[in-house]
Amino acid sequence: MNEPDGDRSRVRDVQEGEVRRNIIDQERKNDPTKRIITFTLNSDGIFLKKFSRSVWISCMVINELPRSVRYDSNNIILCSVTMGGTKPKKQHFQSIIVDWVQELRQLEFGFYISPPNFNGNFTKVHAYLIAATLDKPAQALLLNLNEPTGYYSCVKCTIQGKSVKVGGGSTRVFVQRSHRNIQRRCNALYDVHMMRLSQRKKKLKSNDIDPACGHRGPCVLRQLSYFDMGLAFVIDSLHNVYSGTFEKYVTSVVHSMVHLPQSVKDFGPVHHYSTFNFESVVGSIVQSVNGPNLIVAELINNIRLVQCATAKLNTTSFSTDLILFVHRLFASKRQALPKQTVSNENNFIRAARKLKLSDDHVVMTHLQSTQHMKFTLYETCWKKSVQFTVYDPSSTTQTSDSCILFRNLQSEMNCGFIVAIISNSQQKIKLIIHQVHIDQHDAFTLGNKHIVNPFVFWRRLTHPPGLVTINIEDIIVKIAYSKVKNIFHFYQYPNNVEST
């Protein structure tokens, strides 16, 4: 497991953040050899439309595991699975999590493990929950706080918020004009709020000053040694950074950006604790539910199957065909492995679903002039677990895996759509790209300074099609896009760890 070095000027991951370093300093005062691991918690709900049921899953990861395996299915720690017609109520949810909070308290006292490199010997380890990465509704549920659209709904500070008229209705905005009367949430302030809440005689009106600053009741996570009732709620890239970018008003999501620097200082770069990671794993497991009866039991059984099966995949004696089969069983729709494959074992590259094009198609004309060996065309390919598909201009689906940022022969970055996937007689996979020539970026002028946003741009497709052949290794990242008439608007979220 990863241990940070002594350089506090560098924060590359959660274990190098200020919070974990402070825990290490505190716990190793009396025992310099004390072994410590920490957890990051996620709790999220998924609505199963076909069964009209809401499934709420709470799970954790071990921060000291290498980032490459931290979010593997067999390394996810399941805390609880609940099901109902709707999202759990706040008071009821606290009674649900109390059992695994008690177990976390026991883990703080220490437990014995026998790592593979200890030759059968045991060592004592102490474990602490230090962070929670959640979307806004889940934050309110876990902390027992007002909903994100309510007053005092920020989990990081006590800003009240203000109701403003928007069209025929209103919305809550959180504009921080000064730091007056705004405090950072922490354990000491939480205890004060709980005391004030216990002294409340009557229900508050919607616009009253709330002495408890939005708290609806106690949160059992306060019982843990190093879970701070403010710092521990990290700023998530998916629901705060990216979602906040496209908000028109300074809602609770946008206000969260004020706390981003502190979150990075405390826990490191946001992509290491993004809910992207949890949602892809939990989502694939939830999709494995087949029947309306005993959904929770089926979920738990499927999770155990995933963990047992994936634990065997790293053994050298395990059949490669069975590895492919196990991955196919438990992969999400976005990462499903193909039934028919052309494999490059060294690079984990696969192709599937043959593509049929007429001889006079523009792609075939391009290939006839550039390809000098036998080839097969495909619609879909995978680079490791990331799916890429051929662009279909007639498709009405909301998602697409066909638009990419790539490097050309001159190592310059270009954008374009995949129009064909080729596997030649040497089983080397190449892509035919319909290029987009980018010459307009999102920009604005502030004073005398012209500022260009390199992550948002737009352009028409080249006509006639400007086709280029690239290696699959030349892909940099997938690009999100929208189309208005003949104009494509492209969006690259600046995060190369998870897919746009």
C-alpha positions as CSV (number, residue, x, y, z in Angstrom):
1,M,0.0,0.0,0.0
2,N,1.1,3.5,-0.7
3,E,2.7,5.6,2.0
4,P,3.5,9.3,1.5
5,D,7.0,10.6,1.7
6,G,8.1,13.6,3.8
7,D,7.6,16.2,1.1
8,R,4.5,18.1,2.2
9,S,4.7,20.5,-0.7
10,R,3.5,17.8,-3.1
11,V,-0.1,16.5,-3.0
12,R,-0.6,13.7,-5.6
13,D,-3.3,11.6,-3.9
14,V,-5.5,11.3,-0.9
15,Q,-2.8,9.8,1.3
16,E,-0.6,12.9,0.7
17,G,-3.4,15.3,1.6
18,E,-3.2,17.3,4.8
19,V,-6.0,15.4,6.5
20,R,-4.3,12.0,6.3
21,R,-0.9,13.4,7.1
22,N,-2.3,15.0,10.3
23,I,-3.8,11.6,11.3
24,I,-0.5,9.9,10.8
25,D,1.3,12.5,12.9
26,Q,-1.2,12.2,15.7
27,E,-1.5,8.4,15.8
28,R,2.3,7.7,15.5
29,K,3.3,10.0,18.3
30,N,3.4,7.1,20.8
31,D,3.8,4.2,18.2
32,P,5.9,5.2,15.1
33,T,5.3,1.8,13.6
34,K,1.5,1.9,13.8
35,R,-0.1,0.7,10.5
36,I,-3.0,2.9,9.3
37,I,-5.4,2.8,6.4
38,T,-8.2,5.2,5.6
39,F,-11.5,5.0,3.8
40,T,-13.5,7.2,1.4
41,L,-17.2,6.7,1.5
42,N,-19.8,7.0,-1.2
43,S,-23.6,6.7,-0.8
44,D,-25.9,7.0,-3.8
45,G,-29.3,5.9,-5.0
46,I,-30.3,4.4,-8.3
47,F,-33.9,4.2,-9.5
48,L,-34.7,0.9,-11.3
49,K,-37.4,2.0,-13.7
50,K,-38.4,-1.4,-14.8
51,F,-39.2,-2.4,-11.2
52,S,-40.2,1.1,-9.8
53,R,-37.8,0.7,-7.0
54,S,-35.1,2.9,-5.5
55,V,-31.9,1.1,-4.5
56,W,-29.5,3.0,-2.1
57,I,-26.0,1.7,-1.9
58,S,-23.3,2.8,0.6
59,C,-19.7,1.6,-0.1
60,M,-16.1,2.5,0.6
61,V,-12.6,2.3,-0.9
62,I,-9.2,2.0,0.7
63,N,-7.3,5.2,-0.1
64,E,-3.9,3.6,0.4
65,L,-4.4,1.1,-2.5
66,P,-2.8,2.1,-5.8
67,R,-5.1,4.3,-7.9
68,S,-5.1,1.8,-10.7
69,V,-6.8,-0.9,-8.6
70,R,-8.5,1.2,-5.9
71,Y,-11.9,1.1,-7.6
72,D,-11.8,-2.5,-8.8
73,S,-14.9,-4.5,-8.0
74,N,-13.1,-6.8,-5.7
75,N,-11.7,-3.9,-3.7
76,I,-15.0,-2.1,-3.1
77,I,-16.2,-2.4,0.5
78,L,-20.0,-2.7,0.7
79,C,-21.5,-1.0,3.8
80,S,-25.3,-1.3,3.2
81,V,-27.9,-1.9,0.5
82,T,-31.5,-0.6,1.0
83,M,-34.5,-0.6,-1.2
84,G,-37.8,1.2,-1.3
85,G,-40.3,3.0,-3.5
86,T,-38.5,6.3,-3.0
87,K,-35.2,7.7,-1.5
88,P,-34.9,7.0,2.2
89,K,-36.0,9.7,4.7
90,K,-33.2,11.5,6.6
91,Q,-34.2,10.1,10.1
92,H,-34.7,6.6,8.7
93,F,-31.3,6.7,6.9
94,Q,-29.5,7.5,10.1
95,S,-30.9,4.3,11.7
96,I,-29.8,2.4,8.6
97,I,-26.1,3.5,8.7
98,V,-25.8,3.2,12.5
99,D,-24.8,-0.5,12.2
100,W,-21.9,0.0,9.9
101,V,-20.8,3.1,11.7
102,Q,-20.5,0.9,14.8
103,E,-18.3,-1.5,12.8
104,L,-16.1,1.4,11.7
105,R,-15.6,2.3,15.3
106,Q,-14.4,-1.2,16.0
107,L,-12.0,-1.0,13.1
108,E,-10.4,2.1,14.6
109,F,-9.3,0.0,17.6
110,G,-7.4,-2.3,15.2
111,F,-7.7,-5.7,13.5
112,Y,-5.2,-8.3,12.2
113,I,-4.5,-9.1,8.6
114,S,-2.0,-11.3,6.8
115,P,-0.9,-9.6,3.6
116,P,0.4,-11.8,0.7
117,N,4.1,-10.6,1.3
118,F,4.0,-11.5,5.0
119,N,4.5,-15.2,4.5
120,G,1.5,-16.1,6.7
121,N,2.4,-13.7,9.5
122,F,-0.2,-11.3,10.8
123,T,0.1,-7.5,11.5
124,K,-2.3,-5.1,13.3
125,V,-3.9,-2.4,11.2
126,H,-6.1,0.6,12.3
127,A,-8.7,1.9,9.9
128,Y,-10.4,5.3,9.8
129,L,-13.1,6.9,7.6
130,I,-11.9,10.3,6.7
131,A,-13.8,11.4,3.6
132,A,-17.2,11.2,1.8
133,T,-17.7,11.9,-1.9
134,L,-21.4,12.4,-2.7
135,D,-23.8,14.3,-4.9
136,K,-25.8,17.1,-3.3
137,P,-28.9,15.1,-2.3
138,A,-26.7,12.4,-0.8
139,Q,-24.8,15.0,1.2
140,A,-28.0,16.3,2.7
141,L,-29.2,12.8,3.5
142,L,-25.9,11.7,5.1
143,L,-25.3,14.9,7.1
144,N,-29.0,15.2,8.0
145,L,-29.0,18.7,6.5
146,N,-31.5,20.8,4.5
147,E,-32.0,19.8,0.8
148,P,-29.6,21.5,-1.7
149,T,-32.4,23.9,-2.7
150,G,-33.0,25.1,0.8
151,Y,-31.4,27.6,3.1
152,Y,-28.1,26.7,4.9
153,S,-27.6,23.7,2.5
154,C,-23.9,24.0,2.0
155,V,-22.1,21.1,3.8
156,K,-18.9,23.1,4.0
157,C,-20.0,26.4,5.5
158,T,-23.0,28.1,7.0
159,I,-23.9,30.5,4.2
160,Q,-27.6,31.1,4.4
161,G,-28.5,31.6,0.7
162,K,-31.1,33.9,-0.8
163,S,-34.2,33.3,-2.8
164,V,-34.4,35.2,-6.1
165,K,-37.1,35.3,-8.8
166,V,-36.5,33.4,-12.0
167,G,-39.2,33.5,-14.6
168,G,-42.5,32.5,-12.9
169,G,-40.8,30.9,-10.0
170,S,-37.7,31.3,-7.8
171,T,-34.4,29.7,-7.1
172,R,-31.9,29.7,-4.2
173,V,-28.6,31.4,-4.8
174,F,-25.5,31.5,-2.6
175,V,-23.5,34.7,-3.2
176,Q,-20.7,35.2,-0.7
177,R,-20.3,39.0,-0.6
178,S,-18.3,38.8,2.6
179,H,-17.2,36.3,5.3
180,R,-19.3,38.0,7.9
181,N,-21.5,35.5,9.8
182,I,-20.3,32.6,7.6
183,Q,-18.4,29.9,9.4
184,R,-16.7,26.7,8.1
185,R,-18.5,23.6,9.3
186,C,-16.4,21.4,11.7
187,N,-17.0,19.1,14.6
188,A,-17.0,21.8,17.2
189,L,-19.5,23.9,15.3
190,Y,-21.6,20.8,14.6
191,D,-21.8,20.1,18.4
192,V,-23.0,23.7,19.0
193,H,-25.7,23.3,16.3
194,M,-26.9,20.0,17.9
195,M,-27.2,21.8,21.2
196,R,-29.2,24.6,19.6
197,L,-31.4,22.1,17.8
198,S,-32.2,20.3,21.0
199,Q,-33.4,23.7,22.5
200,R,-35.7,24.5,19.7
201,K,-39.3,25.0,20.9
202,K,-41.2,25.4,17.6
203,K,-40.8,24.8,13.9
204,L,-39.0,27.5,11.9
205,K,-40.6,29.4,9.1
206,S,-38.9,29.1,5.7
207,N,-37.2,32.5,5.9
208,D,-36.3,32.5,9.6
209,I,-32.7,32.7,10.8
210,D,-31.8,29.1,11.8
211,P,-29.5,28.8,14.9
212,A,-28.8,25.2,13.8
213,C,-27.7,26.4,10.3
214,G,-29.8,23.8,8.4
215,H,-29.3,20.7,10.5
216,R,-32.4,18.6,10.7
217,G,-31.1,16.2,13.3
218,P,-27.9,14.3,14.4
219,C,-25.6,12.5,12.1
220,V,-24.1,9.2,13.5
221,L,-20.8,9.7,11.6
222,R,-19.9,12.2,14.3
223,Q,-19.1,9.2,16.5
224,L,-16.0,8.4,14.4
225,S,-12.5,9.7,15.4
226,Y,-11.4,11.4,12.2
227,F,-14.6,12.1,10.2
228,D,-14.9,15.9,10.4
229,M,-18.4,17.2,9.9
230,G,-17.3,19.7,7.3
231,L,-13.8,18.9,5.9
232,A,-14.7,15.3,5.3
233,F,-17.3,16.2,2.6
234,V,-15.0,16.5,-0.4
235,I,-15.8,18.6,-3.6
236,D,-16.7,16.0,-6.3
237,S,-15.6,16.7,-9.9
238,L,-18.7,15.1,-11.4
239,H,-21.5,16.8,-9.5
240,N,-19.8,20.0,-8.4
241,V,-17.0,21.0,-10.8
242,Y,-18.5,19.8,-14.1
243,S,-22.1,20.3,-13.2
244,G,-21.4,23.7,-11.8
245,T,-19.7,24.8,-15.0
246,F,-23.1,24.8,-16.8
247,E,-25.2,26.4,-14.1
248,K,-26.7,29.8,-15.0
249,Y,-27.1,31.0,-11.4
250,V,-24.9,30.7,-8.3
251,T,-26.8,27.7,-6.8
252,S,-25.5,25.5,-4.1
253,V,-23.5,23.5,-6.7
254,V,-21.8,26.6,-8.1
255,H,-21.1,27.9,-4.6
256,S,-19.2,24.6,-3.8
257,M,-16.4,25.8,-6.1
258,V,-15.4,28.3,-3.4
259,H,-14.4,25.2,-1.3
260,L,-12.5,23.4,-4.1
261,P,-9.0,24.7,-3.1
262,Q,-9.4,23.5,0.5
263,S,-10.6,20.1,-0.7
264,V,-7.5,19.7,-2.9
265,K,-5.3,20.7,0.0
266,D,-6.9,18.3,2.4
267,F,-7.4,15.3,0.1
268,G,-5.4,15.8,-3.1
269,P,-6.5,16.0,-6.8
270,V,-10.3,15.7,-7.2
271,H,-10.1,12.8,-9.8
272,H,-8.9,10.5,-7.1
273,Y,-12.2,10.7,-5.1
274,S,-14.6,11.5,-7.9
275,T,-18.0,9.9,-7.9
276,F,-17.2,8.9,-11.5
277,N,-15.4,5.9,-10.0
278,F,-18.1,4.7,-7.7
279,E,-21.0,5.2,-10.2
280,S,-19.4,3.1,-12.9
281,V,-18.8,0.2,-10.5
282,V,-22.1,0.4,-8.6
283,G,-24.0,1.1,-11.8
284,S,-22.7,-2.0,-13.5
285,I,-23.7,-4.1,-10.5
286,V,-27.2,-2.7,-10.2
287,Q,-27.7,-3.4,-14.0
288,S,-27.2,-7.1,-13.2
289,V,-30.6,-7.3,-11.4
290,N,-32.9,-9.4,-13.5
291,G,-36.1,-9.9,-11.4
292,P,-38.5,-7.8,-9.3
293,N,-38.4,-10.2,-6.3
294,L,-35.6,-10.2,-3.7
295,I,-33.7,-7.4,-5.4
296,V,-31.4,-6.6,-2.4
297,A,-30.6,-10.3,-2.0
298,E,-29.8,-10.6,-5.7
299,L,-27.6,-7.5,-5.6
300,I,-25.6,-8.7,-2.6
301,N,-25.2,-12.1,-4.2
302,N,-24.0,-10.5,-7.5
303,I,-21.5,-8.3,-5.7
304,R,-20.1,-11.4,-4.0
305,L,-19.9,-13.2,-7.3
306,V,-18.0,-10.2,-8.8
307,Q,-15.6,-10.0,-6.0
308,C,-14.9,-13.8,-5.9
309,A,-14.6,-14.0,-9.7
310,T,-12.4,-10.9,-10.2
311,A,-10.1,-12.0,-7.3
312,K,-9.1,-15.0,-9.5
313,L,-8.4,-13.0,-12.6
314,N,-4.9,-12.0,-11.5
315,T,-3.6,-15.6,-11.1
316,T,-1.3,-16.7,-13.9
317,S,-3.0,-20.1,-14.3
318,F,-6.4,-18.6,-14.9
319,S,-7.7,-19.2,-18.5
320,T,-7.6,-16.1,-20.7
321,D,-10.9,-17.2,-22.3
322,L,-12.5,-17.3,-18.8
323,I,-11.1,-13.9,-17.9
324,L,-12.9,-12.5,-21.0
325,F,-16.1,-14.3,-20.0
326,V,-16.0,-13.0,-16.4
327,H,-15.4,-9.4,-17.6
328,R,-18.3,-9.8,-20.1
329,L,-20.6,-11.0,-17.3
330,F,-20.0,-8.0,-15.0
331,A,-19.1,-5.2,-17.3
332,S,-21.4,-2.2,-17.7
333,K,-23.1,-1.5,-21.1
334,R,-20.5,1.2,-21.7
335,Q,-17.6,-1.1,-21.0
336,A,-19.1,-4.5,-22.1
337,L,-16.6,-6.9,-23.8
338,P,-17.6,-8.2,-27.2
339,K,-18.8,-11.7,-28.1
340,Q,-16.6,-11.7,-31.2
341,T,-13.1,-10.3,-30.6
342,V,-9.9,-9.5,-32.4
343,S,-7.4,-9.1,-29.5
344,N,-4.1,-7.5,-28.9
345,E,-3.2,-9.0,-25.5
346,N,-0.3,-6.6,-24.9
347,N,-2.5,-3.5,-25.3
348,F,-5.9,-4.8,-24.3
349,I,-7.4,-3.7,-27.6
350,R,-10.4,-5.5,-29.0
351,A,-12.9,-5.0,-31.9
352,A,-16.4,-6.3,-32.5
353,R,-19.5,-6.1,-34.8
354,K,-18.5,-6.1,-38.4
355,L,-19.3,-3.0,-40.5
356,K,-20.7,-3.4,-44.0
357,L,-20.1,-0.5,-46.5
358,S,-20.9,-0.3,-50.2
359,D,-17.9,-0.3,-52.6
360,D,-18.6,3.3,-53.6
361,H,-18.7,4.5,-50.0
362,V,-16.3,7.4,-49.3
363,V,-14.5,5.2,-46.6
364,M,-14.0,2.4,-49.0
365,T,-12.6,4.8,-51.6
366,H,-10.2,6.1,-49.0
367,L,-9.1,2.6,-48.0
368,Q,-8.5,1.4,-51.6
369,S,-6.0,4.2,-52.0
370,T,-4.2,3.7,-48.6
371,Q,-4.5,0.1,-47.5
372,H,-2.4,-2.6,-49.3
373,M,-3.3,-5.7,-47.3
374,K,-6.5,-7.5,-46.4
375,F,-8.7,-5.9,-43.8
376,T,-12.0,-6.2,-41.9
377,L,-14.2,-3.3,-40.9
378,Y,-15.8,-3.1,-37.4
379,E,-18.3,-0.8,-35.7
380,T,-16.9,-1.0,-32.2
381,C,-13.6,-1.3,-30.5
382,W,-12.2,-1.2,-26.9
383,K,-8.9,0.3,-25.7
384,K,-8.5,-1.4,-22.3
385,S,-12.1,-0.8,-20.9
386,V,-13.0,2.3,-22.9
387,Q,-15.5,1.8,-25.7
388,F,-15.3,3.6,-29.1
389,T,-17.9,3.3,-31.8
390,V,-18.5,4.4,-35.4
391,Y,-20.4,7.7,-35.8
392,D,-24.0,7.3,-37.0
393,P,-25.5,10.7,-38.1
394,S,-29.0,9.2,-38.0
395,S,-28.8,8.1,-34.4
396,T,-31.1,9.8,-31.9
397,T,-29.4,8.4,-28.7
398,Q,-28.1,10.9,-26.2
399,T,-24.7,9.3,-25.8
400,S,-22.0,8.6,-28.4
401,D,-18.5,7.1,-28.2
402,S,-17.5,8.2,-31.7
403,C,-16.0,11.7,-31.2
404,I,-12.3,11.8,-30.1
405,L,-9.3,14.0,-29.6
406,F,-6.3,12.5,-31.3
407,R,-2.7,13.1,-32.4
408,N,-1.9,13.1,-36.1
409,L,1.4,12.2,-37.8
410,Q,2.9,15.5,-36.9
411,S,1.9,14.9,-33.2
412,E,-0.6,17.8,-33.4
413,M,-3.9,17.5,-31.6
414,N,-7.0,17.1,-33.8
415,C,-10.7,16.4,-33.3
416,G,-12.9,14.2,-35.4
417,F,-15.5,11.4,-35.6
418,I,-14.7,7.7,-36.1
419,V,-16.3,6.5,-39.3
420,A,-14.7,3.0,-39.5
421,I,-12.5,0.7,-37.5
422,I,-10.0,-1.5,-39.4
423,S,-8.3,-4.7,-38.4
424,N,-5.8,-5.9,-40.9
425,S,-4.2,-9.3,-41.5
426,Q,-1.7,-8.6,-38.7
427,Q,-4.6,-7.9,-36.3
428,K,-3.5,-4.3,-35.8
429,I,-6.4,-2.0,-35.3
430,K,-6.6,1.4,-37.0
431,L,-9.4,4.1,-37.1
432,I,-10.7,6.1,-40.0
433,I,-11.4,9.6,-38.8
434,H,-13.6,12.3,-40.4
435,Q,-11.7,15.4,-39.3
436,V,-13.1,18.5,-37.8
437,H,-11.1,21.7,-38.4
438,I,-11.3,23.7,-35.2
439,D,-11.1,27.5,-35.6
440,Q,-13.6,28.8,-33.0
441,H,-13.2,28.4,-29.3
442,D,-15.4,29.7,-26.4
443,A,-13.9,33.0,-25.3
444,F,-14.6,36.3,-23.6
445,T,-12.8,39.6,-23.0
446,L,-12.2,40.8,-19.4
447,G,-10.8,44.3,-19.4
448,N,-8.0,44.4,-21.9
449,K,-7.4,40.6,-21.7
450,H,-8.9,38.1,-24.2
451,I,-9.4,34.7,-22.5
452,V,-9.9,31.6,-24.6
453,N,-11.4,28.4,-23.1
454,P,-9.6,25.5,-24.9
455,F,-12.1,22.9,-23.7
456,V,-15.2,24.3,-25.5
457,F,-15.2,24.7,-29.3
458,W,-17.4,24.4,-32.4
459,R,-17.2,23.7,-36.1
460,R,-18.9,22.0,-39.1
461,L,-17.6,18.7,-40.4
462,T,-15.3,19.0,-43.4
463,H,-17.0,18.7,-46.7
464,P,-16.1,16.8,-48.8
465,P,-15.0,14.5,-45.9
466,G,-11.4,15.0,-44.9
467,L,-10.5,11.4,-43.8
468,V,-7.3,10.4,-42.0
469,T,-6.2,7.0,-40.7
470,I,-4.7,6.8,-37.2
471,N,-3.5,4.1,-34.8
472,I,-5.8,3.4,-31.9
473,E,-2.9,4.4,-29.6
474,D,-3.1,7.9,-31.0
475,I,-6.4,8.5,-29.2
476,I,-6.1,11.1,-26.4
477,V,-9.6,11.2,-25.0
478,K,-13.3,11.0,-26.0
479,I,-15.1,14.3,-26.6
480,A,-18.7,15.1,-25.7
481,Y,-20.6,17.1,-28.2
482,S,-24.0,18.4,-29.2
483,K,-25.4,19.3,-32.6
484,V,-27.5,22.3,-33.6
485,K,-28.4,22.1,-37.3
486,N,-25.1,21.6,-39.0
487,I,-22.9,23.1,-36.2
488,F,-21.2,20.7,-33.7
489,H,-20.4,22.0,-30.2
490,F,-17.6,20.1,-28.6
491,Y,-16.8,19.8,-24.9
492,Q,-13.7,18.3,-23.4
493,Y,-13.9,18.0,-19.6
494,P,-10.3,18.5,-18.4
495,N,-10.0,15.1,-16.8
496,N,-8.1,12.3,-18.5
497,V,-8.5,9.7,-15.7
498,E,-12.2,9.1,-16.4
499,S,-13.9,9.4,-19.7
500,T,-15.7,12.6,-20.8
